[in-house]
Amino acid sequence: MRPATRTLADVVVIAALAAYAIPFFWQLLTSFKPEAELLRIPPLLPSRLTLSHYRVVLEQSLMPRALLNSLGIATLTTTVALVVGLPGAYAVARRPVPGKRWLLLAIVASTAFPQIATVSPLYLLMRGLDLRDTWTGLVLVHASFALPLTVWLLAGFIREIPIEAEEAASVDGAGLVKTFRWVVVPLLAPGLASTALLTFLFSWNEFLFAYTFTVSEASRTIPVALALFPGVFEVPWGDIAAASMLASLPPVLIVVALQRFLVRGLVAGAVKE
């Protein structure tokens, strides 16, 4: 690639990233603006910074409980999806499963199935099992929709692991379970981190099922709490901005903590040796 073309491509990428980041930073700025300056421009920057919106959200709203609900439900969903999906992905990637290609195609196709088409039967099922307004109900629903993507992604990552490593463990006397535990899982760590993050973000941001299957703050998640944020006579823009910043904090921290594994997982298989 020519230097001029590379420079132009870098400028376009930076401009796209800036355009994507501007709403986030505007929301962040709004969360620290005094109430009197929220709907007044100029000035663009606040005359002073205030934490009053965050105090309102943390002390006078249901957002702390919604944060706890989302964190618990997303964590359990990720755990269930990985525990169930990892053995399935290994079987698809390594075992002689009949019709493997068609099975993977069906798994990928199921991810495109619209959620709205399943709301009514799932609602009747949740009501029949008395799982409405519970963590268990949301975890089961979220995990069922996350499993196809989990199996498909992990199967691809497992194929990138050299089969010779498993064969060497087998020669040394390790059985299937020990080989899976001590050889496959450690080598699969970057792929597991990437898949876990995608599953966590899906559950964290999911709105339709969380809105349909919850009726109280007992299991109401962050997206639903933000949608139902109180505002009778006026819209509390500053409080909503502060709540959205708090809702964005856990995923950002997780990405930062898993950054090393995520980069390795996302580029796995991109370089052939």
Summary of the structure (lengths in Angstrom):
residues: 273
radius of gyration: 22.9
end to end distance: 23.0
largest distance: 73.1
contacts: 777
relative contact order: 0.14
helix: 74%
strand: 0%
